[in-house]
Amino acid sequence: MTLHLNRSALVSGPIGGGSHGFPGTSTSLDIAAAGYVEREFFVSGDAVSYVAAEDWASDGQWSVTEGPTARFTTRILVRTPTDPSRFNGTVVVEWLNVSGNTDIDVDFGHMNEEITRGYAWVGVSAQAAGITSTGGSGLGDGVVGLLTWDPERYGALDHPGDHYSYDIFSQVGAALRAPGDVDPLGGLIPTQLLAAGQSQSGFRMLTYANAVHSHARVFDGMIIHARGGIGAPLGDGMMLMDPAPARVRTDLDVPVFQLITETELFELCGGPGPTSFVAARQPDTDLIRTWEIAGTAHSDAYSLKILHPQYVRQFSDIRDLAALFPIVNDGPQRYVANAALRGLRQWAAGGAAPTSAPVIDTADNAVLRDRHGNATGGVRTPQLDVPIATLTGELTHVPHNGATITFDAATLTELYPSHDVYVTAFSDAARRAVDSGFLLPEDAAILIADAQGSDVGR
């Protein structure tokens, strides 16, 4: 990638100290056991804002001009292999989600198993809320931004507002490619940078791809994860309601991978209509792939089990999300996300494009479901093709979290009269998913072992 960006940010750190002794958004996962280390750095520079040059249309060809410039100091979290020889050359640069008025590393959670197989990961505090928020989070009254949470550690941070977020994100990427005196990657030399964002950050990633990438050309590929049918503003706000729908522009020079759960099809942006993802569907191209993952939800049990202990450690007053673990969706999103990340890495390096997937079946503004209540069509996984539960991404108990409804004993006996019947069917489905590119071989082995150790059919 040849950089167009001619602004250079200054990296300082690693950062330590503070009243808590650990960084905000520090992962709850034992990454040390996976051979990884987490460090934090500050990044300072002058960021530009962007202004729409004309009315934007649904085709995503969104033109912008540069607006005012402002000084910034933000922070990045960096997770890298402790053994440099394990580094595969790819850095995942995640736009940290701030829908809870604090920085959240959602995509690291979903993809951590694949990331810790040799990637580096960098989480960017691109938006102001993660730094300046003083409360008002739906996660709990104690959830605040970095400045309020630990002023001793973060007193030097200065975010000029979300109009500058896109260029801040670009400048972090540029600093990873061409570090100055302080190298946040610790001497690791990246061969590619992949940008990623989930949900609120996924909306921002769509706008980044459509409006900003051609100005900066920092990233070699992008993951737009769990967005609705629209993008994000160039300034403040979560969603950009016009144009609706909004699609990925088809003239990009790097691959873009959209990962979509059942929730985004209709529910996330208020139901059927032009803001739904269904309205924004578009055909795959040589540089665009979209996987709609059947049986998955915008937020799920796996993600919550990672994020909840992270919140509890960081904040004094937090909602008890643990009560949701047994009832929300516990589908296969993370495994498909792992496959998508590896597929994008190979694709961005000049390899074959990932498999195209059918869309989830819909009609009359609803997801079509089989006799077990599971979605038909879309990316197929063994949990859907050899089910032991209804896995839905639609509102059941909690908005955007779907549900897991385990089959009763009679249904399980009807489907799987013996344990061998279940394990054989599950293993065959897992191999089909591997052959289709929707599941990695090592993840299939984990799932098959889980099926073998289960009580289904016993």
One Martini backbone bead per residue (centre of mass of N, CA, C, O) as a GRO file, in nm:
protein
  458
    1MET     BB    1   0.093   0.038   0.025
    2THR     BB    2   0.041   0.371  -0.078
    3LEU     BB    3   0.062   0.656   0.071
    4HIS     BB    4  -0.132   0.962   0.099
    5LEU     BB    5  -0.056   1.038   0.370
    6ASN     BB    6   0.105   1.353   0.512
    7ARG     BB    7   0.060   1.277   0.809
    8SER     BB    8   0.228   1.281   1.134
    9ALA     BB    9   0.241   1.093   1.418
   10LEU     BB   10   0.304   1.078   1.769
   11VAL     BB   11   0.463   0.838   1.967
   12SER     BB   12   0.401   0.729   2.308
   13GLY     BB   13   0.590   0.510   2.517
   14PRO     BB   14   0.479   0.326   2.731
   15ILE     BB   15   0.200   0.315   2.940
   16GLY     BB   16   0.158   0.391   3.289
   17GLY     BB   17  -0.001   0.372   3.573
   18GLY     BB   18  -0.208   0.513   3.782
   19SER     BB   19  -0.483   0.436   3.988
   20HIS     BB   20  -0.513   0.127   3.859
   21GLY     BB   21  -0.264  -0.006   3.673
   22PHE     BB   22  -0.449  -0.005   3.409
   23PRO     BB   23  -0.605  -0.016   3.121
   24GLY     BB   24  -0.839   0.068   2.933
   25THR     BB   25  -0.975  -0.218   2.789
   26SER     BB   26  -0.868  -0.448   2.925
   27THR     BB   27  -0.848  -0.765   2.890
   28SER     BB   28  -0.998  -1.072   3.016
   29LEU     BB   29  -0.808  -1.229   2.868
   30ASP     BB   30  -0.550  -1.481   2.848
   31ILE     BB   31  -0.295  -1.378   2.652
   32ALA     BB   32  -0.044  -1.500   2.782
   33ALA     BB   33  -0.119  -1.800   2.720
   34ALA     BB   34  -0.097  -1.713   2.398
   35GLY     BB   35   0.162  -1.518   2.369
   36TYR     BB   36   0.073  -1.226   2.485
   37VAL     BB   37   0.080  -0.861   2.481
   38GLU     BB   38  -0.010  -0.559   2.662
   39ARG     BB   39  -0.017  -0.218   2.536
   40GLU     BB   40   0.031   0.143   2.574
   41PHE     BB   41  -0.044   0.446   2.379
   42PHE     BB   42   0.031   0.757   2.250
   43VAL     BB   43  -0.129   0.990   2.011
   44SER     BB   44  -0.003   1.268   1.814
   45GLY     BB   45  -0.160   1.557   1.638
   46ASP     BB   46  -0.297   1.663   1.320
   47ALA     BB   47  -0.635   1.687   1.234
   48VAL     BB   48  -0.875   1.634   1.002
   49SER     BB   49  -1.159   1.717   0.851
   50TYR     BB   50  -1.477   1.632   0.698
   51VAL     BB   51  -1.663   1.724   0.395
   52ALA     BB   52  -1.921   1.724   0.209
   53ALA     BB   53  -1.932   1.790  -0.146
   54GLU     BB   54  -2.210   1.632  -0.158
   55ASP     BB   55  -2.460   1.453  -0.215
   56TRP     BB   56  -2.544   1.144  -0.108
   57ALA     BB   57  -2.552   0.808  -0.215
   58SER     BB   58  -2.617   0.463  -0.219
   59ASP     BB   59  -2.337   0.384  -0.379
   60GLY     BB   60  -2.086   0.524  -0.193
   61GLN     BB   61  -1.991   0.780  -0.365
   62TRP     BB   62  -1.820   0.973  -0.138
   63SER     BB   63  -1.752   1.303  -0.127
   64VAL     BB   64  -1.468   1.497  -0.005
   65THR     BB   65  -1.340   1.753   0.207
   66GLU     BB   66  -1.128   1.946   0.370
   67GLY     BB   67  -1.114   2.080   0.683
   68PRO     BB   68  -1.047   2.148   0.969
   69THR     BB   69  -0.792   2.169   1.218
   70ALA     BB   70  -0.667   1.954   1.495
   71ARG     BB   71  -0.559   1.878   1.795
   72PHE     BB   72  -0.422   1.558   1.925
   73THR     BB   73  -0.476   1.304   2.194
   74THR     BB   74  -0.444   0.962   2.204
   75ARG     BB   75  -0.513   0.609   2.221
   76ILE     BB   76  -0.352   0.282   2.228
   77LEU     BB   77  -0.392  -0.063   2.186
   78VAL     BB   78  -0.152  -0.342   2.220
   79ARG     BB   79  -0.137  -0.674   2.064
   80THR     BB   80   0.133  -0.911   2.092
   81PRO     BB   81   0.370  -1.118   2.033
   82THR     BB   82   0.636  -1.231   2.224
   83ASP     BB   83   0.711  -1.386   1.960
   84PRO     BB   84   0.817  -1.263   1.664
   85SER     BB   85   0.801  -1.534   1.489
   86ARG     BB   86   0.472  -1.538   1.498
   87PHE     BB   87   0.441  -1.315   1.308
   88ASN     BB   88   0.231  -1.263   1.006
   89GLY     BB   89   0.205  -0.929   0.928
   90THR     BB   90  -0.077  -0.871   1.065
   91VAL     BB   91  -0.287  -0.586   1.132
   92VAL     BB   92  -0.543  -0.519   1.354
   93VAL     BB   93  -0.755  -0.228   1.323
   94GLU     BB   94  -0.959  -0.104   1.578
   95TRP     BB   95  -1.260   0.056   1.613
   96LEU     BB   96  -1.370   0.161   1.890
   97ASN     BB   97  -1.647   0.118   2.071
   98VAL     BB   98  -1.906   0.386   2.193
   99SER     BB   99  -2.211   0.309   2.272
  100GLY     BB  100  -2.125   0.305   2.604
  101ASN     BB  101  -1.925   0.549   2.665
  102THR     BB  102  -1.691   0.344   2.583
  103ASP     BB  103  -1.436   0.143   2.524
  104ILE     BB  104  -1.475  -0.132   2.280
  105ASP     BB  105  -1.345  -0.471   2.191
  106VAL     BB  106  -1.533  -0.656   2.005
  107ASP     BB  107  -1.358  -0.791   1.775
  108PHE     BB  108  -1.153  -0.921   1.954
  109GLY     BB  109  -1.348  -1.112   2.085
  110HIS     BB  110  -1.449  -1.263   1.830
  111MET     BB  111  -1.121  -1.298   1.711
  112ASN     BB  112  -0.904  -1.403   1.922
  113GLU     BB  113  -0.826  -1.686   1.820
  114GLU     BB  114  -0.701  -1.583   1.552
  115ILE     BB  115  -0.520  -1.350   1.644
  116THR     BB  116  -0.347  -1.552   1.847
  117ARG     BB  117  -0.206  -1.693   1.573
  118GLY     BB  118  -0.016  -1.403   1.476
  119TYR     BB  119  -0.124  -1.140   1.524
  120ALA     BB  120  -0.189  -0.802   1.539
  121TRP     BB  121  -0.333  -0.557   1.773
  122VAL     BB  122  -0.528  -0.243   1.736
  123GLY     BB  123  -0.672  -0.003   1.949
  124VAL     BB  124  -0.884   0.283   1.878
  125SER     BB  125  -0.938   0.612   2.004
  126ALA     BB  126  -1.129   0.785   1.781
  127GLN     BB  127  -1.342   0.879   1.988
  128ALA     BB  128  -1.454   1.090   2.234
  129ALA     BB  129  -1.620   0.917   2.442
  130GLY     BB  130  -1.379   0.732   2.542
  131ILE     BB  131  -1.256   1.000   2.688
  132THR     BB  132  -1.501   1.229   2.782
  133SER     BB  133  -1.693   1.076   2.933
  134THR     BB  134  -1.931   1.113   3.235
  135GLY     BB  135  -2.171   0.932   3.123
  136GLY     BB  136  -2.478   0.767   3.026
  137SER     BB  137  -2.470   0.462   3.037
  138GLY     BB  138  -2.628   0.152   2.980
  139LEU     BB  139  -2.410  -0.014   3.161
  140GLY     BB  140  -2.378   0.226   3.375
  141ASP     BB  141  -2.300   0.480   3.602
  142GLY     BB  142  -1.971   0.405   3.604
  143VAL     BB  143  -1.950   0.468   3.301
  144VAL     BB  144  -1.652   0.600   3.151
  145GLY     BB  145  -1.409   0.778   3.050
  146LEU     BB  146  -1.072   0.811   3.077
  147LEU     BB  147  -1.050   1.088   3.225
  148THR     BB  148  -1.241   1.002   3.463
  149TRP     BB  149  -1.127   0.722   3.544
  150ASP     BB  150  -0.796   0.827   3.485
  151PRO     BB  151  -0.637   1.121   3.520
  152GLU     BB  152  -0.344   1.035   3.575
  153ARG     BB  153  -0.307   0.872   3.302
  154TYR     BB  154  -0.509   1.071   3.095
  155GLY     BB  155  -0.452   1.392   3.106
  156ALA     BB  156  -0.319   1.422   2.802
  157LEU     BB  157  -0.574   1.397   2.670
  158ASP     BB  158  -0.709   1.518   2.335
  159HIS     BB  159  -1.032   1.561   2.199
  160PRO     BB  160  -1.193   1.742   1.926
  161GLY     BB  161  -1.376   1.528   1.786
  162ASP     BB  162  -1.556   1.343   1.539
  163HIS     BB  163  -1.457   1.501   1.286
  164TYR     BB  164  -1.151   1.361   1.349
  165SER     BB  165  -1.166   1.042   1.352
  166TYR     BB  166  -1.072   0.950   1.070
  167ASP     BB  167  -0.782   1.072   1.082
  168ILE     BB  168  -0.690   0.937   1.336
  169PHE     BB  169  -0.708   0.652   1.225
  170SER     BB  170  -0.511   0.694   0.992
  171GLN     BB  171  -0.261   0.787   1.164
  172VAL     BB  172  -0.223   0.527   1.310
  173GLY     BB  173  -0.166   0.352   1.065
  174ALA     BB  174   0.081   0.515   0.969
  175ALA     BB  175   0.249   0.467   1.235
  176LEU     BB  176   0.271   0.158   1.191
  177ARG     BB  177   0.427   0.170   0.918
  178ALA     BB  178   0.593   0.457   1.021
  179PRO     BB  179   0.782   0.476   1.265
  180GLY     BB  180   0.945   0.627   1.500
  181ASP     BB  181   1.098   0.621   1.797
  182VAL     BB  182   0.817   0.486   1.859
  183ASP     BB  183   0.720   0.141   1.853
  184PRO     BB  184   0.422  -0.022   1.902
  185LEU     BB  185   0.535  -0.309   1.768
  186GLY     BB  186   0.835  -0.373   1.857
  187GLY     BB  187   0.958  -0.434   1.544
  188LEU     BB  188   0.733  -0.512   1.388
  189ILE     BB  189   0.661  -0.594   1.043
  190PRO     BB  190   0.426  -0.490   0.839
  191THR     BB  191   0.232  -0.606   0.547
  192GLN     BB  192  -0.059  -0.550   0.685
  193LEU     BB  193  -0.369  -0.360   0.711
  194LEU     BB  194  -0.668  -0.416   0.907
  195ALA     BB  195  -0.978  -0.293   0.924
  196ALA     BB  196  -1.213  -0.255   1.211
  197GLY     BB  197  -1.580  -0.279   1.281
  198GLN     BB  198  -1.850  -0.274   1.525
  199SER     BB  199  -2.137  -0.147   1.467
  200GLN     BB  200  -2.085   0.159   1.533
  201SER     BB  201  -1.808   0.107   1.387
  202GLY     BB  202  -1.935  -0.004   1.125
  203PHE     BB  203  -2.052   0.258   1.028
  204ARG     BB  204  -1.776   0.402   1.016
  205MET     BB  205  -1.645   0.205   0.812
  206LEU     BB  206  -1.825   0.274   0.577
  207THR     BB  207  -1.747   0.573   0.560
  208TYR     BB  208  -1.451   0.525   0.527
  209ALA     BB  209  -1.464   0.366   0.263
  210ASN     BB  210  -1.637   0.582   0.093
  211ALA     BB  211  -1.476   0.873   0.189
  212VAL     BB  212  -1.153   0.817   0.295
  213HIS     BB  213  -0.962   0.606   0.172
  214SER     BB  214  -0.876   0.766  -0.094
  215HIS     BB  215  -0.709   0.979   0.085
  216ALA     BB  216  -0.514   0.768   0.252
  217ARG     BB  217  -0.428   0.470   0.202
  218VAL     BB  218  -0.366   0.259   0.464
  219PHE     BB  219  -0.546   0.012   0.395
  220ASP     BB  220  -0.580  -0.337   0.275
  221GLY     BB  221  -0.846  -0.375   0.452
  222MET     BB  222  -1.203  -0.448   0.544
  223ILE     BB  223  -1.421  -0.466   0.833
  224ILE     BB  224  -1.779  -0.487   0.829
  225HIS     BB  225  -1.957  -0.511   1.138
  226ALA     BB  226  -2.279  -0.500   1.217
  227ARG     BB  227  -2.456  -0.338   1.021
  228GLY     BB  228  -2.668  -0.158   0.879
  229GLY     BB  229  -2.818   0.037   0.604
  230ILE     BB  230  -2.600   0.247   0.712
  231GLY     BB  231  -2.414   0.507   0.814
  232ALA     BB  232  -2.198   0.766   0.917
  233PRO     BB  233  -2.097   1.043   1.022
  234LEU     BB  234  -1.845   1.292   1.008
  235GLY     BB  235  -1.939   1.340   1.296
  236ASP     BB  236  -2.174   1.337   1.495
  237GLY     BB  237  -2.300   1.032   1.569
  238MET     BB  238  -2.414   0.712   1.473
  239MET     BB  239  -2.619   0.785   1.234
  240LEU     BB  240  -2.697   0.797   0.877
  241MET     BB  241  -3.012   0.858   0.729
  242ASP     BB  242  -2.854   1.004   0.481
  243PRO     BB  243  -2.846   0.764   0.304
  244ALA     BB  244  -3.127   0.533   0.222
  245PRO     BB  245  -2.950   0.326   0.150
  246ALA     BB  246  -2.610   0.188   0.215
  247ARG     BB  247  -2.326   0.120   0.023
  248VAL     BB  248  -2.060  -0.020  -0.115
  249ARG     BB  249  -1.829   0.077  -0.300
  250THR     BB  250  -1.705  -0.052  -0.630
  251ASP     BB  251  -1.405   0.128  -0.656
  252LEU     BB  252  -1.216  -0.010  -0.486
  253ASP     BB  253  -0.861  -0.121  -0.399
  254VAL     BB  254  -0.987  -0.292  -0.163
  255PRO     BB  255  -1.098  -0.519   0.048
  256VAL     BB  256  -1.441  -0.602   0.155
  257PHE     BB  257  -1.591  -0.719   0.467
  258GLN     BB  258  -1.913  -0.838   0.543
  259LEU     BB  259  -2.066  -0.883   0.866
  260ILE     BB  260  -2.384  -1.051   0.928
  261THR     BB  261  -2.662  -1.060   1.118
  262GLU     BB  262  -2.987  -1.099   1.187
  263THR     BB  263  -3.034  -0.823   1.329
  264GLU     BB  264  -2.961  -0.627   1.080
  265LEU     BB  265  -3.182  -0.684   0.873
  266PHE     BB  266  -3.404  -0.516   1.079
  267GLU     BB  267  -3.374  -0.427   1.389
  268LEU     BB  268  -3.137  -0.221   1.444
  269CYS     BB  269  -3.285   0.028   1.251
  270GLY     BB  270  -3.619  -0.023   1.316
  271GLY     BB  271  -3.666  -0.211   1.074
  272PRO     BB  272  -3.822  -0.206   0.809
  273GLY     BB  273  -3.651  -0.061   0.534
  274PRO     BB  274  -3.399   0.161   0.429
  275THR     BB  275  -3.222   0.091   0.710
  276SER     BB  276  -3.189  -0.185   0.636
  277PHE     BB  277  -2.987  -0.432   0.526
  278VAL     BB  278  -3.164  -0.547   0.304
  279ALA     BB  279  -3.166  -0.272   0.143
  280ALA     BB  280  -2.825  -0.292   0.120
  281ARG     BB  281  -2.791  -0.498  -0.065
  282GLN     BB  282  -2.522  -0.664  -0.255
  283PRO     BB  283  -2.321  -0.770  -0.473
  284ASP     BB  284  -2.063  -0.933  -0.538
  285THR     BB  285  -1.715  -0.881  -0.591
  286ASP     BB  286  -1.379  -0.869  -0.627
  287LEU     BB  287  -1.397  -0.657  -0.339
  288ILE     BB  288  -1.672  -0.798  -0.228
  289ARG     BB  289  -1.803  -0.925   0.084
  290THR     BB  290  -2.100  -1.109   0.211
  291TRP     BB  291  -2.194  -1.233   0.537
  292GLU     BB  292  -2.475  -1.412   0.639
  293ILE     BB  293  -2.535  -1.533   0.969
  294ALA     BB  294  -2.680  -1.789   1.078
  295GLY     BB  295  -2.768  -1.783   1.419
  296THR     BB  296  -2.715  -1.471   1.483
  297ALA     BB  297  -2.602  -1.185   1.683
  298HIS     BB  298  -2.502  -0.877   1.761
  299SER     BB  299  -2.519  -0.999   2.047
  300ASP     BB  300  -2.351  -1.237   2.267
  301ALA     BB  301  -2.243  -1.463   2.493
  302TYR     BB  302  -1.945  -1.462   2.423
  303SER     BB  303  -1.902  -1.156   2.439
  304LEU     BB  304  -2.014  -1.111   2.729
  305LYS     BB  305  -1.802  -1.302   2.875
  306ILE     BB  306  -1.574  -1.094   2.811
  307LEU     BB  307  -1.690  -0.803   2.889
  308HIS     BB  308  -1.795  -0.818   3.179
  309PRO     BB  309  -1.522  -0.854   3.338
  310GLN     BB  310  -1.407  -0.596   3.223
  311TYR     BB  311  -1.612  -0.401   3.350
  312VAL     BB  312  -1.583  -0.486   3.647
  313ARG     BB  313  -1.284  -0.406   3.674
  314GLN     BB  314  -1.318  -0.097   3.577
  315PHE     BB  315  -1.603  -0.065   3.722
  316SER     BB  316  -1.825   0.010   3.992
  317ASP     BB  317  -2.094   0.052   3.799
  318ILE     BB  318  -2.266  -0.237   3.678
  319ARG     BB  319  -2.424  -0.434   3.494
  320ASP     BB  320  -2.572  -0.761   3.507
  321LEU     BB  321  -2.484  -0.962   3.242
  322ALA     BB  322  -2.483  -1.262   3.345
  323ALA     BB  323  -2.798  -1.309   3.322
  324LEU     BB  324  -2.779  -1.344   2.994
  325PHE     BB  325  -2.618  -1.594   2.906
  326PRO     BB  326  -2.857  -1.826   2.889
  327ILE     BB  327  -3.060  -1.649   2.672
  328VAL     BB  328  -2.886  -1.569   2.462
  329ASN     BB  329  -2.707  -1.585   2.201
  330ASP     BB  330  -2.498  -1.898   2.104
  331GLY     BB  331  -2.356  -1.875   1.842
  332PRO     BB  332  -2.115  -1.891   1.548
  333GLN     BB  333  -1.973  -1.612   1.499
  334ARG     BB  334  -1.670  -1.646   1.578
  335TYR     BB  335  -1.596  -1.860   1.364
  336VAL     BB  336  -1.667  -1.691   1.114
  337ALA     BB  337  -1.481  -1.455   1.184
  338ASN     BB  338  -1.221  -1.611   1.163
  339ALA     BB  339  -1.254  -1.687   0.863
  340ALA     BB  340  -1.272  -1.398   0.757
  341LEU     BB  341  -0.998  -1.296   0.847
  342ARG     BB  342  -0.826  -1.501   0.693
  343GLY     BB  343  -0.949  -1.441   0.418
  344LEU     BB  344  -0.864  -1.141   0.407
  345ARG     BB  345  -0.563  -1.178   0.433
  346GLN     BB  346  -0.529  -1.340   0.169
  347TRP     BB  347  -0.669  -1.142  -0.022
  348ALA     BB  348  -0.487  -0.885   0.039
  349ALA     BB  349  -0.225  -1.064  -0.067
  350GLY     BB  350  -0.355  -1.200  -0.353
  351GLY     BB  351  -0.556  -1.400  -0.309
  352ALA     BB  352  -0.827  -1.558  -0.281
  353ALA     BB  353  -1.143  -1.520  -0.259
  354PRO     BB  354  -1.389  -1.562  -0.080
  355THR     BB  355  -1.667  -1.704  -0.042
  356SER     BB  356  -1.973  -1.700  -0.152
  357ALA     BB  357  -2.291  -1.615  -0.007
  358PRO     BB  358  -2.587  -1.657   0.087
  359VAL     BB  359  -2.862  -1.532   0.184
  360ILE     BB  360  -3.089  -1.479   0.398
  361ASP     BB  361  -3.401  -1.570   0.422
  362THR     BB  362  -3.664  -1.358   0.286
  363ALA     BB  363  -4.006  -1.236   0.369
  364ASP     BB  364  -4.211  -0.999   0.445
  365ASN     BB  365  -4.008  -0.872   0.655
  366ALA     BB  366  -3.866  -1.167   0.710
  367VAL     BB  367  -3.740  -1.441   0.849
  368LEU     BB  368  -3.678  -1.754   0.744
  369ARG     BB  369  -3.797  -2.070   0.885
  370ASP     BB  370  -3.782  -2.357   1.028
  371ARG     BB  371  -3.919  -2.597   1.237
  372HIS     BB  372  -3.699  -2.481   1.467
  373GLY     BB  373  -3.648  -2.154   1.408
  374ASN     BB  374  -3.435  -2.148   1.187
  375ALA     BB  375  -3.255  -2.014   0.961
  376THR     BB  376  -3.244  -1.974   0.621
  377GLY     BB  377  -2.966  -1.971   0.482
  378GLY     BB  378  -2.671  -1.856   0.447
  379VAL     BB  379  -2.444  -1.920   0.667
  380ARG     BB  380  -2.323  -2.241   0.740
  381THR     BB  381  -2.350  -2.447   1.033
  382PRO     BB  382  -2.366  -2.704   1.256
  383GLN     BB  383  -2.567  -2.556   1.455
  384LEU     BB  384  -2.789  -2.545   1.214
  385ASP     BB  385  -2.778  -2.838   1.068
  386VAL     BB  386  -2.732  -2.960   1.385
  387PRO     BB  387  -2.955  -2.909   1.605
  388ILE     BB  388  -3.026  -2.810   1.976
  389ALA     BB  389  -3.138  -2.520   1.887
  390THR     BB  390  -3.262  -2.208   1.893
  391LEU     BB  391  -3.113  -1.954   1.677
  392THR     BB  392  -3.151  -1.609   1.733
  393GLY     BB  393  -3.143  -1.245   1.635
  394GLU     BB  394  -3.407  -1.179   1.761
  395LEU     BB  395  -3.628  -1.048   1.957
  396THR     BB  396  -3.690  -1.179   2.301
  397HIS     BB  397  -3.541  -1.034   2.564
  398VAL     BB  398  -3.305  -0.862   2.417
  399PRO     BB  399  -3.186  -0.627   2.245
  400HIS     BB  400  -2.966  -0.760   1.997
  401ASN     BB  401  -2.941  -1.081   2.138
  402GLY     BB  402  -3.144  -1.275   2.115
  403ALA     BB  403  -3.154  -1.649   2.119
  404THR     BB  404  -3.163  -1.952   2.330
  405ILE     BB  405  -3.351  -2.261   2.252
  406THR     BB  406  -3.374  -2.548   2.386
  407PHE     BB  407  -3.444  -2.850   2.331
  408ASP     BB  408  -3.626  -3.095   2.405
  409ALA     BB  409  -3.604  -3.426   2.469
  410ALA     BB  410  -3.791  -3.526   2.241
  411THR     BB  411  -3.651  -3.380   2.007
  412LEU     BB  412  -3.368  -3.498   2.045
  413THR     BB  413  -3.453  -3.796   2.010
  414GLU     BB  414  -3.569  -3.769   1.726
  415LEU     BB  415  -3.301  -3.660   1.592
  416TYR     BB  416  -3.108  -3.835   1.821
  417PRO     BB  417  -3.102  -4.167   1.903
  418SER     BB  418  -2.786  -4.117   1.911
  419HIS     BB  419  -2.470  -4.015   1.956
  420ASP     BB  420  -2.356  -4.102   1.681
  421VAL     BB  421  -2.556  -3.953   1.507
  422TYR     BB  422  -2.477  -3.672   1.599
  423VAL     BB  423  -2.168  -3.672   1.548
  424THR     BB  424  -2.178  -3.741   1.249
  425ALA     BB  425  -2.352  -3.501   1.155
  426PHE     BB  426  -2.174  -3.277   1.272
  427SER     BB  427  -1.909  -3.351   1.127
  428ASP     BB  428  -2.017  -3.319   0.841
  429ALA     BB  429  -2.097  -3.018   0.870
  430ALA     BB  430  -1.816  -2.914   0.940
  431ARG     BB  431  -1.680  -3.001   0.675
  432ARG     BB  432  -1.857  -2.830   0.492
  433ALA     BB  433  -1.772  -2.557   0.614
  434VAL     BB  434  -1.476  -2.584   0.541
  435ASP     BB  435  -1.513  -2.622   0.232
  436SER     BB  436  -1.663  -2.329   0.216
  437GLY     BB  437  -1.497  -2.125   0.432
  438PHE     BB  438  -1.668  -2.084   0.723
  439LEU     BB  439  -1.444  -2.281   0.852
  440LEU     BB  440  -1.193  -2.372   1.043
  441PRO     BB  441  -1.022  -2.651   1.109
  442GLU     BB  442  -0.956  -2.590   1.414
  443ASP     BB  443  -1.254  -2.521   1.485
  444ALA     BB  444  -1.383  -2.785   1.401
  445ALA     BB  445  -1.234  -2.958   1.609
  446ILE     BB  446  -1.361  -2.824   1.856
  447LEU     BB  447  -1.660  -2.883   1.788
  448ILE     BB  448  -1.638  -3.190   1.769
  449ALA     BB  449  -1.538  -3.234   2.057
  450ASP     BB  450  -1.791  -3.117   2.188
  451ALA     BB  451  -1.987  -3.324   2.069
  452GLN     BB  452  -1.847  -3.577   2.189
  453GLY     BB  453  -1.887  -3.450   2.499
  454SER     BB  454  -2.174  -3.475   2.488
  455ASP     BB  455  -2.529  -3.574   2.570
  456VAL     BB  456  -2.624  -3.623   2.296
  457GLY     BB  457  -2.796  -3.934   2.271
  458ARG     BB  458  -2.756  -4.077   2.571
   0.00000   0.00000   0.00000
